[in-house]
Amino acid sequence: MRPITIGLICEGKVPPDKRVPLTPKKCVEAEARFPGLKLVVQESPGRCFSDQEYRSLGIDVRPEVADCDILMGVKEVPVSQLIPNKTYLFFSHTVKKQPANRELLRQVLAKNITLIDYELLTNEQGERIVAFGRWAGIVGAYNALLTYGRKHQLYELKPAYQCVDMEDMQEEFFKVKKLPPIKIAVTGSGRVAQGAVEVLNLMRIRKVSVYDYLYQDFNEPVYTQLRSADYNRRRDGRVWDTPDFHRNPQEYESTFQNFLPVTNLLIACAYWHPAAPKLFTLEDTCRAHFRIDTIADVTCDVNGSIPTTLRSSSIQEPAFDYNCQTRQLEPAYSRPNNITVMAVDNLPCELPRNASRDFSRQLIDNVLPHLVQEHGPDAVVERATIARNGQLTERYQYLADYVAAD
């Protein structure tokens, strides 16, 4: 393969993200697997893997990596730190025209930067090939049980971000045995939901069918996993069609009201499109049949599928209360009748070493072969390239008005 140097940049966004695209051991593996590839790491005081951990394995760590061919980070690069004429890989959060990152994309174009977005790296079937979603689900489900335990003064779980890693976090799972026979609903079937289910299974919480969840009583805590068809239906009464639901979500309505009288804890992990129905309404939250008192909004779409998610929360302060009478947010655990919401928007950051190992594996197996080929990047990389030569690529021309807007 052609000689190529990849620099792992120091995360500049505040608060800084502790995750890394490639762990020290995965850097060694990548260099061995792709002859001609050299990895350089920019010094950073905040990574979950220290500079010394890289150096001890023979990886070059230095103050600057501006001379590298490709620069890799995790979160958005602050505009002031963008280096002109470079190729970057990071999560840019621009393809949905997010207002906060408009200036970032403007400067990418102005500085002649080639921007490849991890979120857009897909296979031929359109499925993402690198993601942190599983870890969002793992930490999200753990935080859900932590929040429920605190709300009902059942037990105190050590926050995930204070755990060294997943194994350390699992030492806390035994405390969940103090749960009463509640019912937990998990929405979604993708990576995020699978991560959540993984934790519930490790906690020995029993999974039951959707039918039994709705119509049976249990003398132990149970959970069910809901697919889109379990809580949505076509407005015209025609038969359910999953591909059509993803193409035309506006043609469907929520049937989640069936679950409101029997659910105590909701763990929302399903991807949500703005045209899709919301699970319930704010009016529903004050009705007698609304039994949910704790919500873990793992997807964390503000004013999205979960109407009570009126803002996101932080890792240090993960929960807040929603008062259905006043429709105002209050401090977490303020009143017993409030709905307590956990809505942390960067959950994988709480177990950064585990999340980084997983991401590194996907990057080496699924992305580097396409990025460091003899003849340069191929179609997989091209599909994920938002900008090149100071222009939006053809696939992302729809962002032109977003870049041009005041």
PAGULUM-23788 format. One line per 10 residues: number of its first residue (from 1); for each residue y, x negated, z of C-alpha. Coordinates in pm, 1 decimal. Example, Ala and Ser with C-alpha at 12.3 -4.5 7.8 and 13.67 -1.06 7.14 Angstrom:
# PAGULUM-23788
1) -450.0:-1230.0:780.0; -106.0:-1367.0:714.0
END
This chain:
# PAGULUM-23788
1) 0.0:0.0:0.0; 364.6:-100.9:-38.7; 523.5:-281.3:258.5; 715.9:-31.0:468.4; 883.1:-45.3:808.8; 917.6:261.7:1031.1; 1155.1:253.5:1327.2; 1109.5:481.8:1627.9; 1464.3:564.9:1734.6; 1595.3:612.9:2087.4
11) 1652.0:986.7:2140.9; 2025.9:1050.1:2147.7; 2044.0:1422.9:2215.7; 2155.4:1517.9:2567.9; 1962.4:1590.4:2780.2; 1734.8:1323.6:2628.7; 1384.1:1416.6:2517.7; 1108.5:1200.0:2668.5; 859.1:1259.7:2386.4; 780.9:1006.1:2113.8
21) 649.6:1050.7:1757.8; 399.0:766.3:1807.4; 259.5:638.8:2138.3; 200.0:263.4:2188.8; -173.8:288.4:2114.7; -111.6:506.5:1809.1; 138.0:249.0:1676.4; -139.2:-11.3:1689.4; -380.4:228.6:1520.4; -131.0:316.9:1244.9
31) -64.4:-49.7:1162.0; -439.8:-117.6:1146.5; -508.3:186.7:929.5; -223.5:131.3:682.6; -199.5:-238.2:582.6; 160.5:-320.7:497.3; 298.3:-74.8:754.1; 504.9:-223.4:1035.3; 632.2:-21.9:1331.2; 943.6:-116.6:1526.1
41) 1060.1:58.7:1843.1; 1422.2:91.1:1952.1; 1476.3:16.3:2319.7; 1502.3:331.6:2532.4; 1529.8:383.7:2908.6; 1414.8:746.7:2893.6; 1087.5:763.3:2703.1; 766.8:877.6:2872.9; 616.2:552.0:2741.5; 818.0:249.3:2855.4
51) 939.4:-31.1:2628.7; 696.1:-258.1:2813.5; 400.6:-35.7:2722.7; 484.4:-93.4:2354.3; 554.1:-466.1:2398.2; 228.6:-524.2:2585.5; 37.9:-405.8:2276.9; 233.0:-636.4:2047.5; 474.5:-378.0:1906.6; 821.9:-511.4:1822.5
61) 1080.5:-351.3:2055.6; 1448.6:-426.8:1996.4; 1798.8:-284.7:2050.7; 1854.1:-174.7:1689.2; 1624.4:-45.4:1414.3; 1885.0:11.0:1141.7; 1708.7:-228.7:903.4; 1389.8:-14.1:891.7; 1299.6:183.1:578.5; 1230.1:508.6:765.9
71) 1364.1:622.7:1103.6; 1157.0:862.9:1315.0; 1271.3:1062.9:1616.4; 1182.0:1393.2:1778.6; 1497.3:1600.9:1835.9; 1815.2:1631.0:1628.3; 2003.8:1302.1:1589.6; 2365.5:1323.9:1714.0; 2605.3:1312.4:1418.5; 2775.7:998.4:1552.6
81) 2441.5:811.3:1550.5; 2338.3:892.0:1191.5; 2307.7:577.8:978.0; 2416.6:624.8:612.6; 2167.2:588.1:325.3; 1860.4:610.3:552.8; 1548.2:825.3:545.5; 1497.9:1021.1:869.4; 1215.5:1231.8:1010.0; 1295.6:1464.7:1301.5
91) 1313.2:1835.0:1393.5; 1654.1:1925.8:1248.2; 1658.5:2298.5:1332.7; 1871.2:2373.6:1027.1; 1645.6:2574.2:792.0; 1716.9:2903.7:970.4; 2091.2:2827.0:938.4; 2127.1:2757.8:1310.1; 2505.2:2744.6:1373.4; 2480.1:2460.4:1627.3
101) 2338.0:2223.9:1364.6; 2557.8:2304.2:1065.2; 2765.4:1990.2:1114.8; 2447.7:1781.8:1141.0; 2335.5:1891.8:794.0; 2687.0:1842.1:655.4; 2689.0:1483.1:777.2; 2335.8:1421.5:646.9; 2468.4:1512.5:300.7; 2796.8:1323.3:342.9
111) 2613.3:1006.4:452.4; 2360.8:1018.7:166.8; 2068.3:1056.9:408.8; 1719.2:1167.2:306.0; 1612.2:1421.7:569.5; 1245.3:1511.6:613.9; 1182.9:1782.5:874.3; 853.6:1782.8:1067.9; 864.1:2161.7:1089.3; 840.9:2186.2:710.1
121) 541.6:1953.5:663.8; 265.7:2186.5:543.4; -63.6:2180.8:356.3; -130.6:2366.4:29.7; -193.9:2688.3:225.3; 150.7:2666.4:386.0; 9.5:2581.9:730.2; 201.4:2330.6:941.7; 31.2:1992.6:978.5; 228.4:1853.5:1275.8
131) 351.4:2056.1:1572.4; 399.1:2058.4:1948.1; 306.9:2427.5:1969.6; -17.0:2388.3:2165.5; 173.4:2214.3:2445.7; 439.4:2485.1:2451.1; 156.0:2731.0:2515.2; -12.6:2513.5:2778.4; 306.4:2459.6:2979.2; 424.6:2815.7:2910.9
141) 112.3:2974.1:3060.8; 127.1:2737.6:3359.4; 493.8:2827.1:3414.0; 403.4:3195.9:3384.7; 158.7:3167.8:3675.8; 402.1:2945.3:3867.9; 676.0:3209.0:3826.5; 446.9:3498.7:3921.8; 328.9:3311.9:4232.6; 684.9:3238.5:4342.9
151) 802.7:3592.9:4277.3; 526.6:3742.3:4491.9; 515.7:3454.1:4743.4; 145.9:3398.6:4674.3; 140.1:3020.6:4624.4; 360.9:2727.8:4516.3; 254.2:2537.1:4205.5; 394.3:2189.5:4146.9; 625.7:2216.8:3841.7; 465.0:2079.9:3525.0
161) 746.2:1830.0:3468.8; 668.1:1671.9:3806.8; 304.5:1618.5:3703.9; 206.6:1283.0:3555.8; 3.1:1451.8:3282.4; -224.3:1747.4:3206.6; -499.1:1614.1:3434.9; -254.7:1598.5:3724.7; -137.9:1952.8:3646.7; -496.1:2081.9:3650.8
171) -525.0:1975.2:4014.7; -295.9:2271.1:4090.9; -508.7:2535.1:3919.7; -718.5:2617.9:4226.8; -414.9:2775.3:4395.6; -418.2:3056.5:4139.2; -729.7:3195.7:4312.4; -480.7:3378.9:4536.6; -387.4:3610.2:4247.2; -448.6:3981.8:4308.1
181) -626.5:4185.5:4035.6; -334.7:4179.8:3792.4; -345.7:4221.6:3415.0; -197.7:3952.3:3190.7; -116.8:4006.0:2822.6; -88.6:3708.1:2584.4; 65.3:3783.0:2243.5; -12.1:3574.1:1937.2; -300.7:3391.8:1772.5; -148.4:3061.3:1661.6
191) -126.5:2717.7:1821.5; 106.0:2835.5:2099.6; -115.8:3126.9:2204.9; -427.2:2908.0:2188.7; -260.1:2662.7:2427.1; -182.1:2945.8:2668.8; -537.5:3081.1:2651.7; -671.0:2730.2:2714.3; -489.3:2719.9:3050.1; -594.2:3072.0:3155.7
201) -956.9:2982.6:3080.9; -931.0:2658.5:3280.3; -788.4:2864.1:3567.6; -1104.3:3079.8:3546.1; -908.4:3394.9:3470.2; -1142.4:3633.0:3289.8; -1074.5:3741.2:2931.7; -1137.6:4108.3:2848.5; -1124.3:4313.1:2528.9; -807.2:4498.5:2437.3
211) -985.1:4830.7:2492.1; -1109.4:4737.5:2840.0; -767.5:4597.7:2927.7; -607.2:4932.3:2842.2; -862.2:5164.9:2996.9; -1061.7:4982.6:3266.3; -969.8:4874.1:3618.4; -1083.5:4538.4:3754.2; -1116.4:4384.8:4099.4; -1005.1:4041.9:3972.3
221) -715.1:3911.4:3755.7; -787.2:3945.8:3383.0; -611.0:3871.7:3056.4; -632.7:3988.2:2698.5; -507.2:3824.7:2379.7; -313.8:4053.8:2146.3; -294.1:4006.3:1769.4; -8.0:4159.4:1572.6; -226.1:4457.8:1477.7; -285.4:4538.7:1846.1
231) 79.3:4621.6:1914.2; 236.5:4708.7:1575.6; 171.3:4972.2:1309.0; 309.2:5065.9:970.4; 592.3:5317.8:985.6; 441.3:5517.4:697.2; 105.0:5550.0:874.0; -88.1:5351.7:613.8; -362.6:5109.2:712.0; -272.6:4778.5:880.8
241) -219.3:4485.4:643.1; -161.1:4144.5:808.2; -22.2:3959.1:501.2; 207.7:4255.7:434.7; 325.2:4252.3:798.2; 434.0:3889.0:755.4; 599.7:3964.9:420.3; 765.6:4295.5:517.1; 799.8:4312.7:898.3; 1075.4:4572.3:865.1
251) 814.0:4824.1:746.2; 641.5:4817.5:1087.6; 711.9:4950.9:1436.7; 598.7:4840.6:1781.8; 318.7:5016.1:1969.6; 353.3:4782.1:2266.6; 443.4:5083.1:2482.0; 65.8:5132.1:2519.1; 56.2:4810.1:2722.5; 366.3:4868.9:2938.6
261) 191.7:5084.0:3206.7; -99.2:4841.4:3258.4; 53.8:4492.4:3221.7; 187.9:4294.3:3518.8; 251.8:3957.9:3353.5; 344.0:3911.7:2988.1; 304.8:3571.4:2818.1; 479.9:3600.0:2480.3; 350.2:3339.9:2233.6; 371.0:3522.5:1898.7
271) 601.9:3399.3:1623.1; 874.9:3658.7:1570.0; 1075.6:3735.4:1257.4; 1425.7:3886.2:1310.4; 1328.0:4183.7:1090.2; 1015.2:4253.8:1296.7; 1009.7:4514.6:1575.0; 1083.7:4411.0:1932.5; 806.4:4463.3:2185.8; 1006.9:4708.7:2395.5
281) 1367.3:4815.3:2456.5; 1603.8:4751.7:2745.9; 1587.7:5127.3:2811.5; 1210.8:5095.2:2858.2; 1255.5:4846.0:3143.8; 1399.7:5115.7:3372.3; 1130.3:5373.6:3299.8; 866.5:5450.2:3561.5; 576.6:5344.0:3338.1; 717.4:4992.0:3283.3
291) 493.5:4782.1:3506.2; 572.4:4428.1:3384.4; 761.9:4237.8:3653.5; 720.7:3881.2:3520.5; 765.8:3762.0:3162.3; 703.1:3414.0:3026.5; 883.6:3410.7:2691.9; 719.8:3101.6:2548.0; 862.7:3168.9:2201.0; 1208.1:3186.1:2361.6
301) 1398.0:3371.0:2089.8; 1724.5:3471.4:2257.6; 1780.8:3844.5:2186.5; 1449.6:3832.6:1998.3; 1110.0:3994.4:2050.1; 1165.5:4010.8:2428.5; 1494.7:4199.2:2487.0; 1531.2:4065.6:2843.2; 1559.6:3708.0:2710.4; 1938.0:3713.3:2703.9
311) 1954.0:3334.0:2737.2; 1721.2:3037.2:2757.8; 1653.1:2854.4:3084.0; 1610.2:2489.2:3176.0; 1312.3:2284.5:3291.4; 1474.3:2237.6:3635.0; 1574.2:2607.6:3663.2; 1303.3:2778.8:3457.0; 1348.6:3142.1:3561.1; 1613.2:3412.6:3597.7
321) 1604.2:3781.7:3686.3; 1697.3:4081.1:3471.5; 1831.6:4383.4:3660.0; 1753.5:4693.3:3453.8; 2002.2:4906.9:3648.4; 2303.8:4686.7:3577.2; 2159.2:4522.1:3263.4; 2282.6:4194.0:3405.9; 2109.2:3865.6:3469.7; 2075.9:3752.7:3830.6
331) 1934.9:3442.8:4002.1; 1555.1:3421.9:3994.7; 1368.1:3621.4:4261.5; 1686.7:3803.2:4372.0; 1534.1:4150.2:4417.8; 1174.7:4273.3:4414.6; 1249.2:4536.2:4147.7; 1402.6:4289.3:3901.6; 1208.1:4153.4:3606.7; 1172.7:3775.9:3639.2
341) 1189.4:3589.4:3306.9; 1080.4:3231.8:3231.7; 1246.6:3124.5:2905.0; 1242.8:2744.4:2883.2; 1306.6:2646.2:2519.5; 1160.3:2291.7:2528.9; 833.4:2341.4:2716.9; 635.9:2048.5:2561.9; 890.5:1811.8:2723.2; 734.3:1893.8:3062.2
351) 411.9:1709.0:2971.2; 560.7:1450.6:2734.6; 276.4:1195.6:2743.8; 10.6:1451.5:2650.9; 231.0:1619.9:2391.3; 319.1:1283.7:2233.4; -45.8:1175.2:2210.0; -135.3:1499.3:2033.4; 161.3:1475.6:1794.8; 83.2:1107.7:1718.0
361) -273.0:1199.2:1623.0; -148.6:1465.2:1378.3; 114.8:1229.5:1237.4; -137.4:952.6:1164.4; -402.5:1184.4:1019.1; -188.4:1437.6:834.7; 150.1:1283.0:748.2; 142.4:902.0:721.2; -108.7:905.4:432.3; 146.8:1108.8:231.6
371) 449.0:907.9:347.2; 335.4:549.0:294.0; 146.8:578.0:-35.5; 159.5:300.8:-297.4; 381.6:514.8:-519.6; 593.4:665.0:-244.2; 594.2:1009.3:-79.1; 402.2:1292.1:-248.0; 428.4:1673.0:-266.0; 357.3:1722.6:105.9
381) 662.3:1513.2:193.5; 866.2:1655.3:-93.5; 817.7:2012.4:37.6; 960.8:1901.2:373.3; 1258.0:1708.3:230.8; 1576.8:1905.7:289.2; 1827.7:1655.0:149.3; 1832.1:1350.0:-79.2; 2108.2:1154.8:-258.4; 2381.0:1358.5:-91.3
391) 2238.9:1687.6:-221.4; 2019.0:1966.7:-92.1; 1681.3:1955.2:-267.6; 1587.6:2246.6:-493.4; 1372.4:2422.3:-232.6; 1660.6:2423.5:19.4; 1948.4:2523.3:-208.0; 1973.2:2846.4:-6.4; 2139.2:2637.7:268.2; 2442.9:2566.4:46.0
401) 2650.2:2854.4:187.1; 2551.3:2752.9:541.8; 2680.3:2399.0:481.9; 2997.7:2524.5:313.2; 3092.1:2787.9:575.2; 3375.5:2727.6:819.1
END
